Amino acid sequence: MVMVPVGGAQAQGLTWEEGLQRDAPDRYTVVRGDTLWDISGRFLRHPWQWPEVWQVNPQIRNPHLIYPGDVVYLYDCNGRPCLGLERGQGEVRLSPGVRTTPHREAIEPIPLEAVQHFLREHRVIDDPEDLDELAYVVGADDHRLVSGAGDRLYARGRVAGGGRVGLYRIGEHYLDSASGELLGLELEHVGQARRQRSEDDIVVLEVTSSRQEVRNDDIVLPLESRELTTQFYPRPPEGEVDGRILAVPGGVRFIGHLQVVALDRGRRDGLEPGHVLLVEQQGELVSDPRTSEALRLPGEEAGLVMVFRPYEKMSYGLVMKASRTLAVGDRVRSPQRALGTAQR
């Protein structure tokens, strides 16, 4: 996990009275299993405001990484609250003025087990015409209709490189509910295979692992080289973002804490990993008792979503808070920076 330093001017956005949790500790010792979001929530009323109070200690090596045993402490920063870091157990003095920290696992920004499948294996393509350029399964040994680990497959098309490949199935078509624009085509990961040889445009593969049975017409792609530990930390988007929850992978309709959701906004809308969005539930539809007009009541804030995998036109996010049961179609928008804070 990597965090970006912030200057004192940004820290001036929070006040002691309104920016912090009422029971915020003066010091907190990080324990295994903590996440950056958890620690943010211990100190701040709104965890996405972490960058506004985090102050880098230049005396500490890798101050943007937080480890179990480290101490996060609260102090006054020119009349505003700031958070600092003291290295905990494991820090060794080698010589005067030089310290080093033995290899430890830094805490995660969010519970990565909830999203690691999407970070490592899930893929989205922007244009369905790209499918015409991708290799696909055309058959298997012994006339099998489905295959699993250890089976031999035959794919047609160009498979770049060598070694392992991913096997994918066409999944959700993500459409903008207002314009009908295709925002992304989901490729659902079903397994991996090892390339053995090729003859003309036929590639021979051996299935090495499978999450589901591999079928004819499944897509074959080289595996992406992607780091699991991402460089995101909770913060609001730079500009205004206003969108909707598109879907829940797996077809679930009602959504709760730590569920992955697809959003109809992406990189072109300014979203990056770590951006936090408020979820606003649509107000109830009622009938005016005097005019019989159909009226939509104002929406209510219902949760928080952190973007962890943005694509060009859509994104995947993780529900970090759900005060109500969320649903497909709920609005997502930039959190108001003034919420719970006093701005100049």
C-alpha positions as CSV (number, residue, x, y, z in Angstrom):
1,M,0.0,0.0,0.0
2,V,1.4,3.4,-1.0
3,M,0.0,6.7,0.2
4,V,0.8,10.1,-1.2
5,P,2.0,12.8,1.1
6,V,-0.1,15.9,1.6
7,G,0.9,19.4,2.7
8,G,-0.3,21.4,5.6
9,A,-2.7,23.5,3.5
10,Q,-4.8,20.5,2.9
11,A,-4.8,19.6,6.6
12,Q,-6.5,22.9,7.3
13,G,-9.8,21.4,5.9
14,L,-10.5,19.5,9.2
15,T,-11.2,20.9,12.6
16,W,-10.7,19.3,16.0
17,E,-14.4,19.7,16.9
18,E,-16.0,18.4,13.7
19,G,-13.5,16.5,11.7
20,L,-12.7,13.7,14.2
21,Q,-14.6,10.9,15.8
22,R,-15.8,11.8,19.2
23,D,-13.9,8.9,20.7
24,A,-10.8,9.3,18.5
25,P,-7.8,7.9,20.4
26,D,-4.6,10.0,21.0
27,R,-2.6,6.9,19.9
28,Y,-3.5,3.7,18.2
29,T,-1.2,0.6,17.8
30,V,-1.8,-1.1,14.5
31,V,-2.6,-4.8,14.8
32,R,-2.5,-7.6,12.2
33,G,-5.8,-7.6,10.3
34,D,-6.2,-3.9,10.4
35,T,-6.8,-2.0,7.1
36,L,-6.1,1.6,6.3
37,W,-9.9,2.1,6.1
38,D,-10.3,0.7,9.6
39,I,-7.6,3.0,11.0
40,S,-9.1,6.0,9.2
41,G,-12.4,5.3,10.7
42,R,-11.0,5.2,14.3
43,F,-9.8,8.8,14.0
44,L,-12.0,10.4,11.3
45,R,-15.7,10.8,10.9
46,H,-15.2,10.4,7.2
47,P,-12.4,7.9,6.3
48,W,-11.9,9.4,2.8
49,Q,-10.4,12.5,4.5
50,W,-7.3,10.6,5.6
51,P,-5.0,12.4,3.1
52,E,-6.0,15.7,4.6
53,V,-4.5,14.8,8.0
54,W,-1.8,12.3,7.2
55,Q,1.7,13.9,7.7
56,V,4.8,12.3,6.5
57,N,7.7,11.8,9.0
58,P,10.9,12.2,7.0
59,Q,12.9,10.4,9.7
60,I,11.1,7.1,9.0
61,R,12.0,4.9,6.1
62,N,9.0,4.2,3.9
63,P,6.6,6.4,6.0
64,H,3.7,5.7,3.5
65,L,3.7,2.0,4.6
66,I,2.0,1.1,7.9
67,Y,2.8,-2.2,9.6
68,P,1.4,-4.1,12.6
69,G,3.1,-2.8,15.7
70,D,3.4,0.8,14.4
71,V,1.7,3.6,16.3
72,V,-0.6,6.2,14.6
73,Y,-0.9,9.2,16.8
74,L,-2.9,12.4,16.8
75,Y,-1.3,15.8,17.3
76,D,-1.9,19.5,16.8
77,C,-0.8,20.9,13.4
78,N,-1.1,24.7,13.5
79,G,-4.5,24.5,15.2
80,R,-5.7,21.6,13.0
81,P,-5.6,17.8,13.7
82,C,-2.9,15.8,12.1
83,L,-1.9,12.1,12.2
84,G,1.7,11.0,12.5
85,L,3.5,7.6,12.6
86,E,5.9,5.9,15.0
87,R,7.6,2.7,13.9
88,G,6.8,-0.1,16.3
89,Q,8.5,-3.4,17.0
90,G,11.0,-4.6,14.5
91,E,12.8,-1.3,14.0
92,V,16.5,-1.8,14.6
93,R,19.2,0.9,15.0
94,L,22.2,0.1,12.8
95,S,24.2,3.2,13.4
96,P,23.6,6.7,14.7
97,G,20.7,8.3,12.7
98,V,20.1,5.1,10.6
99,R,17.1,2.8,11.2
100,T,15.8,-0.1,9.1
101,T,12.6,-2.1,9.4
102,P,12.8,-5.9,8.7
103,H,10.5,-7.2,6.0
104,R,6.9,-7.2,7.3
105,E,3.6,-7.3,5.5
106,A,2.2,-3.7,5.4
107,I,-1.5,-3.4,6.2
108,E,-3.9,-3.5,3.3
109,P,-5.9,-0.5,2.3
110,I,-9.1,-2.5,2.3
111,P,-9.8,-6.3,2.8
112,L,-8.1,-7.4,-0.4
113,E,-9.5,-11.0,-0.1
114,A,-12.9,-9.4,-1.1
115,V,-11.4,-8.1,-4.4
116,Q,-8.3,-10.1,-5.3
117,H,-10.2,-12.1,-7.9
118,F,-11.1,-8.9,-9.7
119,L,-7.6,-7.5,-9.3
120,R,-5.8,-10.5,-10.6
121,E,-8.2,-12.2,-13.1
122,H,-11.3,-10.2,-14.0
123,R,-11.2,-8.3,-17.3
124,V,-13.4,-5.8,-19.1
125,I,-13.1,-4.8,-22.7
126,D,-14.5,-1.5,-24.0
127,D,-15.5,-2.5,-27.6
128,P,-17.3,-5.8,-28.4
129,E,-15.6,-5.7,-31.9
130,D,-12.4,-6.5,-30.1
131,L,-13.8,-10.0,-29.5
132,D,-13.3,-10.7,-33.2
133,E,-9.5,-10.5,-32.7
134,L,-9.3,-12.9,-29.7
135,A,-8.6,-16.6,-29.8
136,Y,-11.4,-18.9,-28.7
137,V,-11.9,-22.6,-27.8
138,V,-13.1,-24.8,-30.7
139,G,-12.8,-28.3,-29.2
140,A,-11.4,-30.7,-26.8
141,D,-10.0,-34.3,-26.6
142,D,-12.5,-37.1,-26.9
143,H,-15.3,-34.8,-28.2
144,R,-15.8,-33.3,-24.7
145,L,-18.3,-30.5,-24.5
146,V,-16.8,-29.3,-21.3
147,S,-13.3,-29.6,-19.9
148,G,-11.4,-29.3,-16.6
149,A,-7.9,-29.4,-15.2
150,G,-5.7,-31.9,-17.0
151,D,-7.7,-31.9,-20.2
152,R,-6.4,-30.9,-23.6
153,L,-8.1,-28.0,-25.5
154,Y,-7.9,-26.6,-29.0
155,A,-8.2,-22.9,-29.7
156,R,-8.4,-21.0,-32.9
157,G,-6.7,-17.6,-33.4
158,R,-3.5,-15.9,-32.4
159,V,-2.3,-16.3,-28.8
160,A,0.6,-14.0,-28.2
161,G,3.6,-15.2,-26.2
162,G,4.0,-18.5,-24.6
163,G,3.4,-20.2,-21.3
164,R,0.2,-19.7,-19.3
165,V,-3.0,-18.2,-20.7
166,G,-6.3,-17.3,-19.1
167,L,-9.6,-18.8,-20.2
168,Y,-12.6,-16.4,-20.1
169,R,-16.3,-16.5,-20.8
170,I,-18.3,-13.5,-22.1
171,G,-20.4,-12.2,-19.2
172,E,-22.3,-9.1,-18.4
173,H,-22.9,-6.4,-21.0
174,Y,-22.7,-3.1,-19.0
175,L,-24.9,-0.5,-20.5
176,D,-25.6,3.2,-19.6
177,S,-29.1,3.2,-18.3
178,A,-29.8,6.7,-19.8
179,S,-28.0,6.6,-23.2
180,G,-27.8,2.9,-23.8
181,E,-24.0,3.2,-24.5
182,L,-22.0,0.0,-24.0
183,L,-19.7,0.8,-21.1
184,G,-17.9,-2.5,-21.0
185,L,-18.1,-6.2,-21.8
186,E,-17.2,-8.4,-18.8
187,L,-14.9,-11.4,-19.4
188,E,-15.5,-13.8,-16.6
189,H,-12.4,-15.9,-15.6
190,V,-13.0,-19.6,-15.8
191,G,-9.5,-21.1,-15.7
192,Q,-5.9,-21.2,-16.8
193,A,-4.1,-23.3,-19.4
194,R,-0.6,-24.0,-20.6
195,R,0.3,-23.5,-24.2
196,Q,1.8,-26.7,-25.7
197,R,2.1,-26.0,-29.4
198,S,0.4,-24.5,-32.5
199,E,-0.3,-25.7,-36.0
200,D,-1.5,-23.0,-38.5
201,D,-4.1,-21.1,-36.6
202,I,-4.9,-23.9,-34.1
203,V,-3.3,-23.7,-30.6
204,V,-3.0,-26.8,-28.4
205,L,-3.6,-26.1,-24.7
206,E,-3.6,-28.1,-21.5
207,V,-6.0,-26.9,-18.8
208,T,-4.0,-26.4,-15.5
209,S,-6.8,-25.0,-13.3
210,S,-10.5,-24.2,-13.6
211,R,-13.0,-22.3,-11.6
212,Q,-15.8,-23.6,-13.9
213,E,-16.0,-26.1,-16.8
214,V,-14.3,-24.8,-19.9
215,R,-16.6,-24.7,-22.9
216,N,-16.4,-24.2,-26.7
217,D,-16.3,-20.5,-27.6
218,D,-14.6,-19.5,-24.3
219,I,-12.0,-16.7,-24.9
220,V,-8.2,-17.4,-24.7
221,L,-6.0,-14.5,-23.6
222,P,-2.4,-14.1,-22.3
223,L,-2.5,-13.6,-18.5
224,E,-2.0,-10.0,-17.4
225,S,1.0,-9.1,-15.3
226,R,-0.6,-7.2,-12.5
227,E,0.5,-6.6,-8.9
228,L,-2.1,-7.6,-6.3
229,T,-1.1,-4.8,-3.9
230,T,-2.5,-1.6,-5.4
231,Q,-1.5,2.0,-4.8
232,F,-4.8,3.3,-3.6
233,Y,-5.8,5.1,-0.4
234,P,-9.2,6.6,0.6
235,R,-9.8,10.0,-0.9
236,P,-12.6,11.8,-2.8
237,P,-12.4,12.3,-6.6
238,E,-10.8,15.5,-7.7
239,G,-13.9,16.5,-9.6
240,E,-17.7,15.9,-9.4
241,V,-18.7,12.4,-10.2
242,D,-22.4,11.4,-10.5
243,G,-23.4,7.9,-11.6
244,R,-25.2,4.7,-10.7
245,I,-24.7,1.2,-9.5
246,L,-24.9,-0.9,-12.7
247,A,-24.8,-4.4,-11.4
248,V,-23.5,-6.8,-8.8
249,P,-21.2,-9.6,-10.3
250,G,-22.9,-12.8,-9.6
251,G,-26.4,-11.5,-10.2
252,V,-27.2,-10.4,-6.6
253,R,-29.8,-7.6,-6.5
254,F,-29.5,-6.4,-3.0
255,I,-26.1,-5.2,-1.8
256,G,-24.4,-5.1,1.6
257,H,-21.0,-4.5,3.3
258,L,-17.9,-5.7,1.4
259,Q,-19.7,-6.7,-1.8
260,V,-18.3,-5.8,-5.2
261,V,-20.4,-3.6,-7.4
262,A,-20.1,-2.4,-11.0
263,L,-20.4,1.4,-11.5
264,D,-21.3,3.3,-14.6
265,R,-18.4,5.8,-14.3
266,G,-14.7,5.1,-15.1
267,R,-11.4,6.7,-15.9
268,R,-12.9,9.0,-18.5
269,D,-15.0,10.5,-15.7
270,G,-11.9,11.0,-13.5
271,L,-12.1,7.9,-11.3
272,E,-8.9,6.3,-10.0
273,P,-8.2,3.5,-7.5
274,G,-9.0,4.6,-4.0
275,H,-11.7,7.2,-4.9
276,V,-14.6,7.1,-2.5
277,L,-18.2,7.7,-3.6
278,L,-21.3,8.2,-1.5
279,V,-24.3,6.0,-2.3
280,E,-27.6,7.7,-2.3
281,Q,-30.7,5.6,-2.3
282,Q,-33.6,6.8,-4.5
283,G,-36.5,8.4,-2.6
284,E,-39.8,6.7,-2.3
285,L,-42.4,7.3,-5.0
286,V,-45.6,8.7,-3.4
287,S,-48.9,10.2,-4.5
288,D,-49.7,13.8,-3.6
289,P,-52.9,13.6,-1.4
290,R,-54.3,16.7,-2.9
291,T,-53.3,16.6,-6.6
292,S,-52.7,12.9,-7.0
293,E,-49.4,13.7,-8.7
294,A,-46.7,11.1,-8.5
295,L,-43.8,12.6,-6.4
296,R,-40.3,11.3,-5.9
297,L,-39.1,12.0,-2.3
298,P,-35.5,13.2,-1.9
299,G,-32.8,10.5,-1.8
300,E,-31.1,9.4,1.4
301,E,-27.4,8.6,1.9
302,A,-27.1,4.9,2.3
303,G,-23.4,3.9,2.1
304,L,-19.9,4.4,0.8
305,V,-18.1,2.7,-2.1
306,M,-14.4,2.7,-2.8
307,V,-13.2,2.3,-6.4
308,F,-10.5,-0.4,-6.7
309,R,-10.5,-1.3,-10.4
310,P,-11.4,1.5,-12.9
311,Y,-11.8,0.9,-16.6
312,E,-12.2,3.5,-19.3
313,K,-16.0,3.8,-19.1
314,M,-17.0,1.8,-15.9
315,S,-15.4,0.7,-12.7
316,Y,-15.6,-2.0,-9.9
317,G,-15.9,-0.7,-6.4
318,L,-16.2,-2.3,-2.9
319,V,-19.0,-1.3,-0.5
320,M,-17.2,-0.1,2.6
321,K,-20.3,1.0,4.4
322,A,-24.0,0.2,4.0
323,S,-26.4,1.9,6.5
324,R,-29.3,0.5,4.3
325,T,-29.6,-2.4,1.9
326,L,-28.2,-1.0,-1.4
327,A,-29.6,-1.9,-4.8
328,V,-28.8,-1.8,-8.5
329,G,-29.7,1.7,-9.8
330,D,-28.7,3.6,-6.6
331,R,-26.9,6.8,-7.2
332,V,-23.2,7.2,-6.5
333,R,-21.6,10.7,-6.3
334,S,-18.6,12.5,-5.0
335,P,-18.7,13.0,-1.2
336,Q,-19.2,16.6,-0.1
337,R,-15.9,17.8,1.3
338,A,-17.9,20.0,3.7
339,L,-19.6,17.0,5.4
340,G,-18.5,16.9,9.0
341,T,-15.8,19.5,8.4
342,A,-15.4,23.2,8.6
343,Q,-14.0,24.7,5.5
344,R,-12.5,28.2,5.2
